[in-house]
């Protein structure tokens, strides 16, 4: 049986932590930043941990 390929888009968007959790970036931080407050942009800048509801789908894309 052939090896499974990792989804290239998911490979760029998600990263694993040391404990095995999946990190993701926040949305709404790429453009139209002039109307957003400094606090809003600062809070969107950090990574977030992926929710349990989406973990199965992302694991399939990353072939974990």
C-alpha positions, 0 to 999 in steps of 0.5 A: 500500500502506498504512503499517505501524503500530508495535505500541503495546505494543512502543513503550512497552517498547523504546527504540533506542540511538544505535548502533541497538541495542535497550534493554529493561527487566528483569523482576521489578522492578514488585511484591513488592519486599519479599522481594528484596535491595537488590542484586537490586533495584539490578541489575534497575533498569538497562536491558539490551541486547536479545539477538540471538535476539529482535531480529528479532521486536522489529524487526517490532513496531517496524517498523524 
